[in-house]
């Protein structure tokens, strides 16, 4: 699966009392939209792992998005 990022993207994920909050600039939202579209076209079980070491802002919570069925 092709994972691409818009130049200048910024994405932060945090969990607050059971609520997951994803905050992103325009480039971050476009990047996520493209990646989620690619994930939707992939086979079940495919996933994308996001964390502060590969894509999210420092201090962000880890997030995994997985295609099922």
C-alpha positions in Angstrom: 0.0 0.0 0.0 1.3 3.4 -0.9 1.6 5.8 2.1 2.3 9.3 1.0 2.3 12.6 2.9 1.6 16.1 1.8 4.5 18.5 2.4 4.1 20.3 5.7 1.6 17.9 7.2 0.9 18.0 10.9 -1.2 15.5 12.8 -1.7 15.0 16.5 -3.7 12.2 18.2 -4.7 12.3 21.8 -7.1 10.3 24.1 -9.1 12.2 26.7 -11.4 10.3 29.0 -12.2 7.7 26.4 -12.5 10.1 23.5 -9.9 10.0 20.7 -9.2 13.4 19.2 -7.4 13.7 15.8 -6.2 17.2 15.1 -4.5 18.0 11.8 -3.8 20.9 9.4 -5.0 20.9 5.8 -2.0 18.9 4.6 -2.5 16.4 7.4 -6.2 15.9 6.6 -5.4 15.4 2.9 -2.7 12.9 3.8 -5.1 10.9 6.0 -7.9 11.0 3.5 -5.6 9.5 0.8 -4.3 6.9 3.2 -7.7 5.9 4.4 -8.9 5.6 0.7 -5.9 3.3 0.0 -6.7 1.3 3.1 -10.4 0.9 2.0 -9.1 -0.5 -1.3 -6.8 -3.0 0.4 -7.5 -6.5 1.7 -9.0 -7.2 5.1 -6.4 -7.2 7.9 -4.3 -4.5 6.3 -3.5 -1.7 8.7 -1.7 1.6 9.1 0.2 2.3 12.3 0.6 5.9 13.3 2.8 7.1 16.2 5.1 10.0 17.1 8.1 8.1 15.7 6.9 7.9 12.1 4.2 10.4 11.4 2.5 12.1 14.4 3.5 15.1 16.4 5.6 14.5 19.5 3.5 13.4 22.5 0.7 12.0 20.3 -1.1 8.8 21.3 -0.4 5.8 19.1 -3.2 5.0 16.6 -3.8 1.9 14.4 -6.4 1.9 11.7 -7.3 -1.5 10.3 -9.5 -2.7 7.4 -11.9 -5.4 8.4 -14.2 -7.5 6.2 
